[in-house]
Amino acid sequence: MNAKIIAALFALVALPVAAQTATPRVDARQANQESRIQQGVQSGQLTNKEAAKLEAGQAKVEKKEAKAKSDGVVTAKERAKLAKAQNKQSKKIAKQKHDRQKQAPRT
């Protein structure tokens, strides 16, 4: 009986913390940008070197997200910084995909 009560109390305490550190928009956007990079590699729009640089940029955004989550709360200011970093990455992806450098498409 005591174990059930303790588990219920833990769930009540952990739920608000998880909700405050959840960043579903950031995660969805990261996944979308990763997909755009992979599509660019598959189609030949991105060279391996370009893709590696873009992946490194994505890793920086993920690191910023982890830092924002580290204290248990992602503030509005931190969310804005993450959005700005993702906007910057998105522009870099678009620029690299539409430059004249090509690589043979992967099949």
C-alpha positions as CSV (number, residue, x, y, z in Angstrom):
1,M,0.0,0.0,0.0
2,N,2.8,2.4,0.9
3,A,4.6,1.7,-2.4
4,K,1.4,2.8,-4.3
5,I,1.1,6.0,-2.4
6,I,4.8,6.8,-2.9
7,A,4.6,6.1,-6.6
8,A,1.5,8.3,-6.9
9,L,3.2,11.1,-5.1
10,F,6.3,10.8,-7.3
11,A,4.1,10.9,-10.4
12,L,2.4,14.0,-9.2
13,V,5.7,15.7,-8.5
14,A,7.4,14.5,-11.7
15,L,4.6,15.4,-14.1
16,P,4.8,19.2,-13.7
17,V,8.6,19.1,-14.1
18,A,8.3,17.0,-17.2
19,A,5.7,19.3,-18.7
20,Q,7.9,22.4,-18.0
21,T,11.0,20.8,-19.7
22,A,9.1,19.2,-22.6
23,T,9.9,21.0,-25.9
24,P,7.7,19.2,-28.4
25,R,7.9,22.1,-31.0
26,V,11.7,22.1,-30.7
27,D,11.9,18.3,-31.0
28,A,9.5,18.2,-34.0
29,R,11.4,20.9,-35.8
30,Q,14.8,19.2,-35.1
31,A,13.3,16.0,-36.6
32,N,12.1,18.0,-39.6
33,Q,15.5,19.6,-40.2
34,E,17.3,16.3,-39.9
35,S,14.9,14.9,-42.5
36,R,15.6,17.8,-44.8
37,I,19.4,17.2,-44.5
38,Q,18.9,13.4,-45.2
39,Q,16.7,14.2,-48.2
40,G,19.3,16.6,-49.5
41,V,22.0,13.9,-49.2
42,Q,19.8,11.3,-50.9
43,S,18.9,13.6,-53.8
44,G,22.5,14.9,-54.3
45,Q,21.6,18.5,-53.4
46,L,24.0,18.3,-50.4
47,T,27.6,17.1,-50.6
48,N,29.0,15.0,-47.7
49,K,31.0,17.9,-46.4
50,E,27.9,20.2,-46.5
51,A,25.8,17.6,-44.7
52,A,28.5,17.1,-42.0
53,K,28.5,20.9,-41.3
54,L,24.7,21.0,-41.1
55,E,24.7,18.0,-38.8
56,A,27.2,19.7,-36.6
57,G,24.9,22.7,-36.5
58,Q,22.0,20.5,-35.5
59,A,24.1,19.1,-32.7
60,K,24.7,22.6,-31.4
61,V,21.0,23.2,-31.3
62,E,20.4,19.9,-29.4
63,K,23.1,20.9,-27.0
64,K,21.4,24.3,-26.4
65,E,18.1,22.4,-25.8
66,A,19.8,20.1,-23.3
67,K,21.3,23.1,-21.5
68,A,17.9,24.8,-21.3
69,K,16.3,21.6,-19.9
70,S,19.1,21.1,-17.4
71,D,17.5,23.1,-14.6
72,G,14.1,21.5,-15.0
73,V,12.4,24.5,-16.6
74,V,12.6,25.8,-20.1
75,T,11.7,29.5,-19.9
76,A,10.1,31.6,-22.6
77,K,13.5,33.3,-23.1
78,E,15.2,29.9,-23.6
79,R,12.5,28.9,-26.0
80,A,13.0,32.1,-28.0
81,K,16.8,31.4,-28.1
82,L,16.1,27.8,-29.3
83,A,13.7,29.1,-32.0
84,K,16.3,31.6,-33.2
85,A,19.0,28.9,-33.4
86,Q,16.6,26.7,-35.3
87,N,15.7,29.5,-37.7
88,K,19.4,30.1,-38.4
89,Q,19.9,26.3,-39.0
90,S,16.9,26.2,-41.3
91,K,18.3,29.0,-43.4
92,K,21.7,27.3,-43.6
93,I,20.0,24.1,-44.8
94,A,18.0,25.9,-47.5
95,K,21.1,27.8,-48.7
96,Q,23.2,24.7,-48.9
97,K,20.5,22.6,-50.6
98,H,20.0,25.3,-53.3
99,D,23.6,26.2,-54.1
100,R,25.2,24.9,-57.3
101,Q,27.3,22.2,-55.6
102,K,26.0,18.7,-56.5
103,Q,26.9,15.2,-55.6
104,A,25.8,12.0,-57.3
105,P,22.5,11.0,-55.7
106,R,22.6,8.0,-53.3
107,T,20.4,5.1,-54.3
